[in-house]
Amino acid sequence: MNLEPVAGPPEISVERAVKDALAIYYFPGMWDWPRAVVLPLVTKGFERSMLDQRNRSSSGDPLSPEEEQRWRKGLIDGRRLLDEYVTWAPSADRFGPVLVESEFVAPVASPHSDTDGLVTESGDAVHYHGRIDALVVDQFDAYWILRHRVVDRWTPIEQLRLDEESIAACWAWENFYLGMTITGTIDNEVRFASENGGLIPGGSQVGESDPEFQPPPATGRVAQHAASGGGRSVPQHRRLSARSREPDSAPRVEEHFGPGFRRAWIRRRRSETAAAVIRLSHEATLMIEPTVMAYPNPSPEQCQRCRFVQPCLTMNDGSDPAPILADHYHQVPAAPEGEHRLGSATWSIGRGAAPPQFGPKGQ
């Protein structure tokens, strides 16, 4: 029926504000700037995001005392977290940013053909849309998708390795920018906590690795050339045409910890992305099938976050859900064009930083 709940005032998300601030921190054109200069801009970006969310949430009405207290606490905690992050991150950033908060679109393949794309009954192509927090390149000329996560506890590594969205993003990005190979994903977790909670400050762990592998030093941050106005020190055309020079003994998983931060580097195998594409194709086929039956599958996790639980309960009681749908739901509007951020739709802004031709002319 293409319905969605009639939205009330949006809730204030400290996580969204932190991600907005980190997009400024990892903006490619400022990568060579002194951290003392960048930190005030990062903090300002966080405060602006929090203030914008507050204005949208209140819709002209003042916040309640409880909402005001939560907003102020989020503002204080976020400032402290970002100050600690900017202190820790330079020693852990073994990469240079290429793009921040960039969207991608990739055609979904048909599960019944190796060459055809999936289409609806009306002949419309089916595409997979997504958004990444950042695309980065490491000192071995390997490209990674960076994801920021604001958590209250560390996500189990097994869950990160099995994360379908991250695996699908690697496949989709390679189809979005033809000729580029994504080595893996970096999960950049920041945790709101007053204590370290047993963290290993400055520590690191590796898994499934060659016993002789030595992780690169923390100072292996990929610098950019200041004189070029933000371009990377290695010319872009070389980075994109060159093969990754990663050591053969590179581990499948690396973890690096800081005071309230964890960074998990996960190298994605071709077999992983291939299997994910097959699953995505089959799932999309079911989604566009007009006669497919959606059977009830209640669970505490699903029902708690389901936006259709009230009409579902009404139908389960044998009543007509139409009045509830008419009063509390409306047709999904056309997707608006997302807000663009400097550094999200273009490559690094230094001289000679225009991207090369990835494939045949016209692609």
N, C-alpha and C positions, 0 to 999 in steps of 0.2 A: 504493500500500500504506500510505500515511500513516505512514511510518517516519522516524525521525531517529536519529543516533548517540547511544549512551549517553554522556552528557557526563561528562568528567572534571572535576577542579577548575578553575574558571574562571581564565583568565589575568588578570594585573593590567594594566589599561589606563590609562595616564597620560592618554590622550585623553578617556576617560570622566570622569576626575577633573577635568580642565580644564573640560569642559562643565558638570559639576556646579557648579564654582566660578563660571563665567560666568552660570549661571542665577541665582545669588545676586546677582551684580553688576548684572544687568538686571532684578531683581525690581522690579515697578512701584511698590510701596509704599515703596521706599527710594531712588527716583530723585532725590529732592531732598536726600538726606542728604549731608553732606560726605564727600568721597572718603577723607579720613583716618579716618573712622569705618567706611566700607564696606570698605576694604582688609583690615583684620583679619578681618572676617566672611568675605570671599572666600577668604582664605588658610586660615581654619579649615575652610571647606567643602571645599576641596581636600584638606587633610590628613585630614579625616574620611572622604572618599571613598576615598582611598588606603589608609587603615587598614582600612576595611570590606572593600575588595577583598582586602587581604592576609589578613584573617581568613578570608574565604570560600575563598581560594585554598589556604591551608595546611590547612584543615579540621582544625585541632587539632595538626597536625604542624609542626615548625619548617621554615622555608624553607631551601633549600640555600644555601651561601655565595654561589654565583653569583646565585641568585634574590634573596637579601638585598641583594647589591650593586646589582642592577638596580633594586630597589625604592627603595633609598636615593638612587640617582642620579636616578630619576624624581621623587622627593620634592623634592630640591634644585633640579633643573632647572625643575620646575613652579612652585615658589615664586618663583624668579627671573623666569620668564616672566610670571606674574600680576602681580608688582610692576611690571614694565615695561609691561604692558598697561594697568593702572589709571592709570599715569602718562600714557600716550599717548591712551587712548580718549576722555577728555573733550573733546579738541580735534578728534576725528573723528566723534563721535556726533551726527549731524544728525537725530536722531529721539528719540522717547520710547517706552519699552516699554509694551505693553498686556497681553500674556500671555507666559509663559515655559513651555517644555517642555509644550506642550499637544497632545493627541491630537485627531484628526478622523476622521470616518467619512462617506463619500459613496457614494450608490448609483451603480453602473456602468450606463450606458445600453446598451440592446441595439443592436448594429450594424445590425439590420434594421428598426428603428423609431425615429422621432423622439420618440416620447412614452413608450414602454415601457422599463422597466428590465430588465436582464439577470437571468435566473433559471436555476437548475439544473433537471435533469430532474424532481426532486422538488418543484419550485416554490419553493425557497428563493431569496430575493433575494441577489444578489452585491454586496458592498460593497468599496470601496477604503479600507483603513485606513492611517493614517500619523501621523507625529509631527513637529512643528516645534520648533526650539530657541526661537524667539521670534516674536511678532507685534509690529511696531512701526509708529508713525505719524510721518511727517516734518512739517516746517514748512509744507508745502503741503497738509496734510490727506490725504495719500496713504498708503495702507497697504502694508506690505512684509513679506515673510516673511524672517526673518533665520536664517541657518544658520552654525553654527560648524564650522570645519574645522581639525584639527591636522595639519599637513603637514611633510614634509621638503624640499619644493620647491614653488614656486608652481604651481597648476593652470593649464594653458593656458586663456585666456579662451574660446577656441572650445569647449573641453570643458565649461566652466561654462554657456555659452549653450545647448549641446545636452543638458544634463543633464535626462533625462526625469523623474526624481524631483522635481526642483525645479519644472518646468513643471506636472506633474500636481498638485503640492501647491497651486499657485495656483488651479487649477480646483476641486480638492476643497474648499479652504477657503471659496470663494465659495458652494459648495453646502451646506457645513456651517453657515455663518452667512449665511443668505439676506439679500440687500440690501447686502452688503459687496463692494467691488471691490478686488482686489489689484493694485497697480500693477506689482510686480515682486519680485525676490529680491535679497537682499544676502548675498554669501558673505564671511564674516568669517574669514579665514585667519590662523592663528598658526603660526609656524615655530620649531621647536627648532633653534637654531644658536648657536654661540659668537660668530660674527662676523655682520655685517650682510649679507655675501655680495652686495655690489653694490646694496643697496637704495637707494631715494631717500628718506631720512628726511623725513617731512612732505610729500612730493611728491604729485602727482595727475596723472592722465591721463584724457582723455575720448575716446570714439570715436563715429563716425557721428553727429556733432552739427552743429548750426548753427554756422558760424564765429563768430557774434556771441555764442554762449552763454557765460556766465560762471558757473562753478560757485559754489554758495552758499558763503559763508565758513565756515571750519571751526568757528567759534564759533556756528553756527546750531543748536546743540543745543536740542531742544524741552524746555523746563523744565516741571516740575510745580509745582503750587501748594502750598507747604509747609503753609499753614493748613488745607488740606482733608484732611490726613493721607495724602497720596499721590495725590490726584486730579489729572488733567492741568489745565493752566491754561485750556485751551479746553474748555467743557463737552462731555461725551462724546456727548450726543444730537446736538449740532451737528456734531461730527467725523464721526459715522457717517451723518448725513443729507446732509451737504454734499458737493458734488463736489470732486474734487481740483483744486487751483489751480496745478498745475505749469505752468511756462512752456512755450509751444509748441515752443521750441527745445531742450528738454531732450534730452540725448544718449541714445542707446540704451544705452551702457555708460560707466561711470565707474570709475576705479581710484584708490584713495588708499593710499599706502604709509607705513609707520612702521618703526621699528627692529625688524624681525622680524615685522611684521604687514602684511597687505594686505586691503583691503576693496573688493569689486567690486559695484557697483550695476548690476543688469541689468533694464531695463524689458521686461516681457513683453507681446507683442502678442496681441490676441484671436486672430489666425490661428494663433499658436503653441499656445495652450492648446486651441483647437478641434481641431487636428491631433493633439495628444497624447491627447485624449480618444478620438478615433477609433481610434488605435493601441491604447490601453489596452483599449477595448471588444473589439477583435478578439483581442487576446492573452488576455483573460479568457475569451472564448468558447472558444478552444482549450484553455485550462486545465481547463475543466469538461466538455469533451467526453470521454465515457468510452472512445470507440474511437480517440482520436487516437494516432498513432504518434510516439514520441519517438526520433528517429534519433541515432546517435552523432555527436558533434561535438567531438572532442578537440582541445585546444590547450594550450600550456604554461600560459597564464593560467587557463583553466578547470579543468584537471586538478589544478593545484597547490592550488586552494582548494576543490575538490569534496569533499563529505563522503561520497561513495559510490564513491570510486575503487577501493577494495579489492574490493567485490562486482562492480564493473564489470570489473576485470581477471580475476576468477574466471570470469565469464560469457564473456569474450572467449576464455579458454582452453578453453571447452567444458565446464566443471565446474559443479556445482550451487552457487549462492551462498547457499542456505538456511541452512547451518550458520553462516556469517559473519553473516548477518542476524539469526539467533536469538541469537548471543552478543554482538554489538556494537551492535545497534539495538533500538529499542522504538517503540511507538506514540506519536505526538505527543500530549501531554496537552492538555486544554482550556486555552486561553490564560487565565492568571491576570489579575486586575484589576491594572493598573499602579500603581506607587507614586505617590501624589499629592503634588505640591509646592505649597506656598502660592503663589498667583499663576498656577497652571497651568490651573485650571478656572473661575476667576472673573475678572471684569474688575478694573480698578484699585479699591482699597478705600477711596478717598476718598468724602466725602459727595456724594450725587447721582450716583454712578458706576454705577448699575444700567443694564444695556444696554437699549436701546429695543426695540420690536417690529420685527423685520426684515421680516416679511411678514404675510400674513393671520393672524388669530387662530387659534392651534392649531398653526401651523407651527413 
